[in-house]
Amino acid sequence: MIKSRKEALGILGLTDNASAEQIKSAYRAACKSCHPDSISSECDEKMREYLQLRYQMVSEAYDYLLNAKEAPRARILGGEQVLSKEDNNRSRKERLEKEAKARRDKRYQELREEGKRLRQKEEAEKIVDKIRWMRLASIIRGAIEEDKKREELEAKISEAIRKKQ
């Protein structure tokens, strides 16, 4: 793992005051010489492993230099990027704002889903109540019809008794 800009530049064969163009051209030249696709089939296994390792180191060095260039406010100390206190506070504030927004979004989604479940539950309860009322109405209708039939039968029986007397 690359720990400093000086080390990364050394892998590419450059000095400390190398420009971005020099870094880019050195990287391309180094890649051409040791890229796994450019290794001839005549190379022995040890040479092939060395070139693959060299390619990985060149790529890692270039990536390190690119990342250091993308974060110009960061200082490189002993291989670690150290942000200024102001930048550190700003990034912390941004991170906290993102986390708070994520929590709000999650809670909002939970509330929407809960509301949806409650509406579905209320609708289901309304349907169940409607079915209960329909059953009760049919039971009452059946009871009324039975009462009418019983009354009619009782009327016929009482008429038959009167006729016999």
VOPAMI-993322 format. One record per residue (C-alpha): x, y, z. Coordinates in steps of 0.1 Angstrom, whole numbers, plus 5000, padded with zeros to 4 digits. Layout:
+------+-------+------+
! east ! north !   up !
+------+-------+------+
!    X !     Y !    Z !
...
+------+-------+------+
This chain:
+------+-------+------+
! east ! north !   up !
+------+-------+------+
! 5000 !  5000 ! 5000 !
! 5013 !  5034 ! 4990 !
! 5019 !  5057 ! 5020 !
! 5031 !  5089 ! 5006 !
! 5031 !  5110 ! 4974 !
! 5069 !  5107 ! 4973 !
! 5066 !  5069 ! 4973 !
! 5040 !  5070 ! 4945 !
! 5061 !  5093 ! 4924 !
! 5091 !  5070 ! 4930 !
! 5072 !  5040 ! 4917 !
! 5064 !  5060 ! 4885 !
! 5101 !  5071 ! 4883 !
! 5093 !  5108 ! 4889 !
! 5106 !  5135 ! 4912 !
! 5087 !  5155 ! 4938 !
! 5079 !  5184 ! 4916 !
! 5063 !  5164 ! 4887 !
! 5034 !  5180 ! 4869 !
! 5001 !  5163 ! 4862 !
! 5011 !  5158 ! 4826 !
! 5044 !  5141 ! 4836 !
! 5025 !  5118 ! 4860 !
! 5000 !  5109 ! 4833 !
! 5027 !  5101 ! 4807 !
! 5048 !  5082 ! 4832 !
! 5018 !  5061 ! 4842 !
! 5010 !  5053 ! 4805 !
! 5046 !  5044 ! 4797 !
! 5048 !  5021 ! 4828 !
! 5015 !  5005 ! 4820 !
! 5026 !  4997 ! 4784 !
! 5057 !  4980 ! 4796 !
! 5041 !  4958 ! 4822 !
! 5004 !  4954 ! 4814 !
! 4993 !  4917 ! 4817 !
! 4979 !  4918 ! 4781 !
! 5012 !  4930 ! 4767 !
! 5033 !  4902 ! 4783 !
! 5046 !  4878 ! 4756 !
! 5040 !  4841 ! 4759 !
! 5078 !  4836 ! 4759 !
! 5082 !  4851 ! 4794 !
! 5088 !  4826 ! 4821 !
! 5064 !  4824 ! 4851 !
! 5086 !  4844 ! 4875 !
! 5089 !  4872 ! 4850 !
! 5052 !  4871 ! 4844 !
! 5045 !  4874 ! 4882 !
! 5070 !  4903 ! 4885 !
! 5054 !  4922 ! 4857 !
! 5019 !  4917 ! 4871 !
! 5030 !  4928 ! 4905 !
! 5047 !  4958 ! 4889 !
! 5015 !  4967 ! 4870 !
! 4995 !  4965 ! 4902 !
! 5020 !  4988 ! 4920 !
! 5020 !  5013 ! 4891 !
! 4981 !  5014 ! 4891 !
! 4980 !  5018 ! 4928 !
! 5005 !  5047 ! 4927 !
! 4986 !  5064 ! 4900 !
! 4953 !  5060 ! 4919 !
! 4969 !  5074 ! 4950 !
! 4981 !  5104 ! 4931 !
! 4947 !  5109 ! 4915 !
! 4929 !  5107 ! 4948 !
! 4954 !  5132 ! 4964 !
! 4947 !  5156 ! 4935 !
! 4909 !  5153 ! 4939 !
! 4911 !  5163 ! 4975 !
! 4933 !  5194 ! 4973 !
! 4923 !  5207 ! 5008 !
! 4937 !  5175 ! 5024 !
! 4972 !  5174 ! 5037 !
! 4992 !  5142 ! 5033 !
! 5009 !  5133 ! 5066 !
! 5025 !  5099 ! 5069 !
! 5003 !  5084 ! 5042 !
! 4971 !  5096 ! 5057 !
! 4949 !  5125 ! 5045 !
! 4943 !  5150 ! 5072 !
! 4915 !  5175 ! 5066 !
! 4916 !  5210 ! 5080 !
! 4894 !  5216 ! 5111 !
! 4870 !  5236 ! 5090 !
! 4867 !  5210 ! 5063 !
! 4864 !  5182 ! 5089 !
! 4835 !  5201 ! 5106 !
! 4819 !  5207 ! 5072 !
! 4821 !  5171 ! 5062 !
! 4809 !  5160 ! 5097 !
! 4779 !  5184 ! 5094 !
! 4771 !  5171 ! 5059 !
! 4773 !  5135 ! 5071 !
! 4750 !  5143 ! 5100 !
! 4725 !  5161 ! 5077 !
! 4725 !  5131 ! 5054 !
! 4719 !  5107 ! 5083 !
! 4691 !  5129 ! 5096 !
! 4675 !  5131 ! 5062 !
! 4678 !  5093 ! 5058 !
! 4661 !  5088 ! 5092 !
! 4633 !  5113 ! 5083 !
! 4628 !  5095 ! 5050 !
! 4627 !  5061 ! 5067 !
! 4602 !  5073 ! 5093 !
! 4581 !  5090 ! 5066 !
! 4580 !  5057 ! 5047 !
! 4572 !  5037 ! 5079 !
! 4543 !  5062 ! 5086 !
! 4530 !  5058 ! 5050 !
! 4531 !  5020 ! 5053 !
! 4514 !  5021 ! 5087 !
! 4487 !  5044 ! 5074 !
! 4481 !  5021 ! 5044 !
! 4479 !  4991 ! 5068 !
! 4454 !  5009 ! 5090 !
! 4433 !  5019 ! 5060 !
! 4433 !  4983 ! 5048 !
! 4424 !  4971 ! 5083 !
! 4396 !  4997 ! 5086 !
! 4383 !  4986 ! 5052 !
! 4385 !  4949 ! 5062 !
! 4366 !  4957 ! 5094 !
! 4339 !  4975 ! 5074 !
! 4335 !  4945 ! 5051 !
! 4334 !  4922 ! 5081 !
! 4307 !  4944 ! 5098 !
! 4287 !  4945 ! 5066 !
! 4289 !  4907 ! 5063 !
! 4278 !  4904 ! 5100 !
! 4248 !  4927 ! 5094 !
! 4239 !  4908 ! 5062 !
! 4240 !  4875 ! 5082 !
! 4220 !  4890 ! 5110 !
! 4194 !  4904 ! 5085 !
! 4191 !  4870 ! 5068 !
! 4186 !  4854 ! 5102 !
! 4160 !  4879 ! 5112 !
! 4143 !  4875 ! 5078 !
! 4143 !  4837 ! 5083 !
! 4129 !  4841 ! 5118 !
! 4102 !  4865 ! 5105 !
! 4093 !  4840 ! 5078 !
! 4092 !  4812 ! 5103 !
! 4070 !  4833 ! 5126 !
! 4046 !  4840 ! 5097 !
! 4045 !  4803 ! 5088 !
! 4039 !  4794 ! 5124 !
! 4011 !  4820 ! 5127 !
! 3995 !  4808 ! 5095 !
! 3997 !  4772 ! 5107 !
! 3983 !  4782 ! 5141 !
! 3955 !  4801 ! 5123 !
! 3947 !  4770 ! 5102 !
! 3947 !  4748 ! 5133 !
! 3924 !  4771 ! 5152 !
! 3901 !  4773 ! 5122 !
! 3900 !  4736 ! 5119 !
! 3892 !  4733 ! 5156 !
! 3864 !  4758 ! 5153 !
! 3849 !  4740 ! 5124 !
! 3848 !  4707 ! 5143 !
! 3830 !  4723 ! 5171 !
+------+-------+------+
